[in-house]
């Protein structure tokens, strides 16, 4: 049977630490991607809400967006 020297355990510990660090980075990268997707969805939702807010009339009713209404909005700006 092969003798296990101190060097063997040091290399084993070093490899284990490297694998752990790689796992941590992978986990963090995945979390960052998830957060980026969530932020993109939130921006999309807020943009949609802003569009509807612009199309509300004075009584708070949501107006129907027609080509005429789009032209009016462009001319008003």
C-alpha positions in Angstrom: 0.0 0.0 0.0 1.3 3.5 -0.9 2.3 5.7 2.0 0.5 9.0 2.2 2.9 11.9 2.8 2.2 15.4 4.1 2.6 16.7 0.5 -0.3 14.5 -0.6 -2.6 16.0 2.0 -1.5 19.5 1.2 -2.2 19.0 -2.5 -5.6 17.4 -1.6 -6.5 20.3 0.6 -5.4 22.8 -2.0 -7.5 21.1 -4.7 -10.5 20.9 -2.4 -10.2 24.7 -1.7 -9.9 25.5 -5.4 -13.0 23.4 -6.2 -14.9 25.2 -3.4 -13.9 28.6 -4.7 -15.0 27.6 -8.2 -18.4 26.5 -6.8 -18.8 29.8 -5.0 -18.0 31.8 -8.1 -20.4 29.7 -10.2 -23.1 30.2 -7.6 -22.5 34.0 -7.5 -22.5 34.2 -11.3 -25.8 32.4 -11.4 -27.3 34.7 -8.8 -26.1 37.8 -10.7 -27.7 36.4 -13.9 -31.0 35.8 -12.0 -30.9 39.3 -10.6 -30.2 40.9 -14.0 -33.2 39.0 -15.4 -35.4 40.2 -12.6 -34.3 43.8 -13.1 -35.0 43.6 -16.8 -38.5 42.3 -16.0 -39.1 45.1 -13.5 -37.9 47.7 -16.1 -40.4 46.2 -18.6 -43.2 46.3 -16.1 -42.5 49.9 -15.1 -42.3 50.9 -18.8 -45.7 49.4 -19.4 -47.1 51.1 -16.4 -45.7 54.5 -17.6 -47.3 54.0 -21.0 -50.7 53.3 -19.5 -50.3 56.3 -17.1 -49.6 58.5 -20.1 -52.8 57.2 -21.8 -55.1 57.9 -18.9 -57.6 60.7 -19.4 -58.4 63.4 -16.8 -61.0 61.1 -15.1 -58.4 58.3 -14.7 -60.0 56.2 -17.4 -57.6 54.3 -19.6 -57.8 55.5 -23.1 -57.8 53.3 -26.1 -54.5 53.7 -28.0 -55.3 54.4 -31.6 -53.2 55.8 -34.4 -54.8 59.2 -33.9 -54.0 59.1 -30.2 -50.4 58.2 -30.9 -50.1 61.1 -33.3 -51.7 63.4 -30.7 -49.1 62.3 -28.1 -46.2 62.8 -30.4 -47.5 66.3 -31.4 -48.0 67.3 -27.7 -44.4 66.6 -26.9 
